[in-house]
């Protein structure tokens, strides 16, 4: 493992046809299948995309008409035992606090965000790091999380586009899948990994099984390790 970046575990709840949870699955408490297994994965931080994190952030849009120029330097508001990291390139999550439950918030931004948004984060003591000028370099993001916050293990909690971005960048070390005993069958609904249209120039990512457990009667919890040299590995 690359010791300059955190160990990355992607954790998801998926159907047998690779879909992400939908209401038609018919489970009474779908949250527990994901959350109770996630709690058993030792990690210093969990990471999600902007859409997912907006469930936890402030519903109020603040006044961002700030005239102060804020330098594009990473901002460490405080050090914590655990962190909640959001991939938010354009700065669309707003905050009344710098915590989600017991985790300190870290915003992952591009340098294209406004000065007003950075001032908003600083005023609320929300940490932030820059992953690039106009687009994110996810490897750089991971290295900064390790260097600035001493994060050793990151658990990625989706959704599909965030998972796919890290998969495409070959930055996932382990995949934890709670396999639900259901076939969704809906064409066009989100899948566990949404990397890109078509095949591009990449090869599919291969895994080897780390462990398999039968849970909640008919669910499987499968943990895979990524096969780094996956070309012609089978």
C-alpha positions as CSV (number, residue, x, y, z in Angstrom):
1,X,0.0,0.0,0.0
2,X,1.1,3.6,-0.7
3,X,2.0,4.9,2.7
4,X,1.6,8.5,1.6
5,X,-2.2,8.2,1.2
6,X,-4.9,6.7,3.4
7,X,-6.1,3.1,2.9
8,X,-9.4,3.5,1.0
9,X,-12.4,1.2,1.6
10,X,-15.5,1.7,-0.5
11,X,-18.6,0.5,1.3
12,X,-22.0,0.1,-0.4
13,X,-25.4,-1.6,-0.2
14,X,-26.3,-3.0,-3.6
15,X,-28.8,-5.4,-5.3
16,X,-27.8,-8.5,-7.1
17,X,-27.8,-6.5,-10.4
18,X,-25.6,-3.8,-9.0
19,X,-28.1,-1.1,-8.3
20,X,-28.1,1.3,-5.4
21,X,-31.1,1.2,-3.0
22,X,-34.5,2.3,-4.3
23,X,-37.9,2.4,-2.6
24,X,-39.2,-0.5,-4.8
25,X,-36.8,-2.9,-2.9
26,X,-39.5,-3.0,-0.1
27,X,-37.2,-3.3,2.9
28,X,-38.6,-1.8,6.2
29,X,-35.3,-0.5,7.5
30,X,-32.8,-0.4,4.6
31,X,-30.5,2.1,6.6
32,X,-29.5,-0.5,9.1
33,X,-28.1,-2.9,6.5
34,X,-25.6,-0.2,5.4
35,X,-25.0,1.6,8.7
36,X,-24.6,-1.3,11.0
37,X,-22.0,-2.9,8.8
38,X,-20.3,0.4,8.1
39,X,-19.8,0.9,11.9
40,X,-17.8,-2.3,12.0
41,X,-15.2,-1.0,9.5
42,X,-12.5,0.8,11.4
43,X,-11.8,4.2,9.7
44,X,-10.7,7.7,10.6
45,X,-13.0,9.3,8.1
46,X,-16.0,8.7,5.9
47,X,-16.3,10.4,2.5
48,X,-19.4,11.2,0.4
49,X,-20.4,13.4,-2.5
50,X,-22.0,16.7,-2.3
51,X,-25.6,15.4,-2.9
52,X,-25.3,12.9,0.0
53,X,-23.7,15.4,2.3
54,X,-26.5,18.0,1.8
55,X,-28.7,15.8,3.9
56,X,-26.4,16.8,6.8
57,X,-25.5,20.4,6.0
58,X,-27.5,23.6,6.5
59,X,-30.7,24.1,4.4
60,X,-30.1,27.9,4.5
61,X,-28.1,29.7,1.9
62,X,-25.9,32.4,3.5
63,X,-25.0,35.7,2.1
64,X,-21.7,35.1,0.2
65,X,-21.2,38.7,-1.0
66,X,-17.8,38.9,0.6
67,X,-15.3,41.5,-0.7
68,X,-12.3,40.1,1.2
69,X,-9.9,38.1,-1.0
70,X,-9.1,34.7,0.6
71,X,-5.9,32.9,-0.5
72,X,-6.3,29.5,-2.0
73,X,-4.5,27.7,0.8
74,X,-5.7,24.6,2.7
75,X,-7.5,25.5,6.0
76,X,-7.2,23.2,9.0
77,X,-9.8,24.4,11.5
78,X,-9.1,21.7,14.1
79,X,-7.8,18.2,14.5
80,X,-10.3,15.5,15.4
81,X,-10.4,11.8,16.1
82,X,-12.8,11.2,13.1
83,X,-13.8,13.2,10.0
84,X,-16.7,13.6,7.6
85,X,-15.2,14.5,4.1
86,X,-17.4,15.9,1.3
87,X,-16.4,16.0,-2.4
88,X,-17.8,19.5,-3.2
89,X,-15.8,21.0,-6.1
90,X,-18.0,24.1,-6.6
91,X,-18.8,24.7,-2.9
92,X,-22.5,24.0,-2.6
93,X,-22.8,22.7,0.9
94,X,-23.4,25.3,3.6
95,X,-22.8,24.9,7.3
96,X,-24.1,26.1,10.7
97,X,-21.7,23.9,12.5
98,X,-18.4,22.2,11.7
99,X,-19.5,18.8,12.8
100,X,-21.7,15.9,11.5
101,X,-22.5,14.0,14.7
102,X,-19.0,13.4,16.2
103,X,-17.0,13.9,13.0
104,X,-15.3,17.2,12.0
105,X,-16.2,18.3,8.4
106,X,-13.6,18.6,5.7
107,X,-14.7,20.2,2.4
108,X,-12.8,19.1,-0.7
109,X,-12.9,22.0,-3.2
110,X,-11.4,23.3,-6.4
111,X,-9.8,26.8,-6.5
112,X,-12.7,28.1,-8.6
113,X,-14.9,28.5,-5.5
114,X,-15.8,32.0,-4.5
115,X,-14.0,34.0,-1.8
116,X,-17.4,34.4,-0.1
117,X,-17.8,30.7,0.2
118,X,-14.3,30.2,1.7
119,X,-15.1,33.0,4.2
120,X,-18.3,31.2,5.1
121,X,-16.3,28.0,5.8
122,X,-13.7,29.8,7.9
123,X,-16.3,31.7,9.9
124,X,-17.9,28.3,10.8
125,X,-14.5,26.7,11.4
126,X,-15.1,24.1,8.7
127,X,-11.8,22.7,7.4
128,X,-11.2,22.6,3.6
129,X,-8.5,21.5,1.2
130,X,-8.0,22.2,-2.5
131,X,-7.8,19.3,-4.9
132,X,-7.0,21.3,-8.1
133,X,-7.7,24.5,-9.9
134,X,-10.8,23.7,-11.9
135,X,-11.1,19.9,-11.4
136,X,-10.1,17.5,-8.7
137,X,-7.0,15.3,-8.5
138,X,-8.3,12.6,-6.2
139,X,-4.8,11.3,-5.5
140,X,-3.7,14.7,-4.3
141,X,-6.9,14.9,-2.2
142,X,-6.0,11.6,-0.4
143,X,-2.4,12.7,0.2
144,X,-3.6,15.9,1.8
145,X,-6.0,14.1,4.0
146,X,-3.1,12.0,5.2
147,X,-0.6,14.8,5.6
148,X,-2.8,17.5,7.1
149,X,-5.2,15.4,9.2
150,X,-3.3,12.2,9.7
151,X,-6.1,10.1,8.3
152,X,-5.0,6.6,7.9
153,X,-8.1,4.9,6.6
154,X,-11.0,6.5,4.6
155,X,-14.4,4.8,4.1
156,X,-16.1,6.0,0.9
157,X,-19.9,5.8,1.4
158,X,-20.9,6.7,-2.2
159,X,-22.9,7.4,-4.3
160,X,-22.1,5.8,-7.5
161,X,-20.3,8.7,-9.2
162,X,-18.0,9.3,-6.3
163,X,-17.3,5.6,-6.1
164,X,-16.7,5.5,-9.9
165,X,-14.3,8.5,-9.8
166,X,-12.1,6.8,-7.2
167,X,-12.4,3.5,-9.0
168,X,-11.3,5.1,-12.3
169,X,-8.4,6.7,-10.6
170,X,-7.3,3.3,-9.2
171,X,-7.4,4.6,-5.7
172,X,-9.6,2.0,-4.0
173,X,-7.9,-0.6,-1.9
174,X,-10.9,-2.6,-0.6
175,X,-14.5,-2.9,-1.6
176,X,-17.1,-3.8,1.1
177,X,-20.4,-4.8,-0.4
178,X,-23.6,-5.6,1.5
179,X,-25.4,-7.6,-1.1
180,X,-29.2,-7.4,-0.8
181,X,-31.3,-10.3,-1.8
182,X,-33.2,-8.4,-4.4
183,X,-33.1,-7.8,-8.2
184,X,-34.0,-4.2,-9.1
185,X,-34.2,-4.5,-12.8
186,X,-34.8,-0.8,-13.5
187,X,-33.0,0.5,-16.5
188,X,-31.0,3.7,-16.0
189,X,-31.0,3.8,-12.2
190,X,-27.7,4.4,-10.4
191,X,-25.3,1.6,-9.9
192,X,-22.6,1.0,-7.3
193,X,-19.9,2.3,-9.6
194,X,-20.6,5.0,-12.2
195,X,-17.2,5.7,-13.8
196,X,-17.7,6.8,-17.4
197,X,-19.7,6.3,-20.6
198,X,-18.3,3.5,-22.7
199,X,-15.1,1.6,-22.0
200,X,-12.5,4.4,-22.6
201,X,-8.9,3.3,-22.2
202,X,-9.2,1.6,-18.8
203,X,-9.5,-2.0,-17.9
204,X,-12.1,-3.3,-15.5
205,X,-11.0,-3.5,-11.8
206,X,-10.6,-7.0,-10.5
207,X,-11.0,-8.2,-6.9
208,X,-10.1,-11.1,-4.7
209,X,-12.3,-12.1,-1.7
210,X,-11.1,-11.1,1.7
211,X,-14.2,-12.4,3.6
212,X,-17.8,-13.4,3.2
213,X,-20.5,-13.4,5.9
214,X,-24.2,-14.2,5.8
215,X,-26.0,-11.5,7.7
216,X,-29.7,-10.5,8.3
217,X,-30.8,-14.0,7.2
218,X,-30.4,-13.6,3.4
219,X,-27.9,-10.7,2.9
220,X,-24.2,-11.3,2.2
221,X,-21.5,-9.0,3.4
222,X,-18.6,-9.5,1.0
223,X,-15.2,-7.8,1.4
224,X,-12.9,-7.7,-1.5
225,X,-9.3,-6.6,-2.0
226,X,-8.4,-4.8,-5.2
227,X,-6.1,-6.7,-7.5
228,X,-3.6,-4.1,-8.5
229,X,-2.0,-5.9,-11.5
230,X,-5.4,-6.9,-12.8
231,X,-4.5,-7.2,-16.5
232,X,-4.3,-10.9,-17.4
233,X,-4.4,-11.8,-13.7
234,X,-7.0,-14.5,-14.1
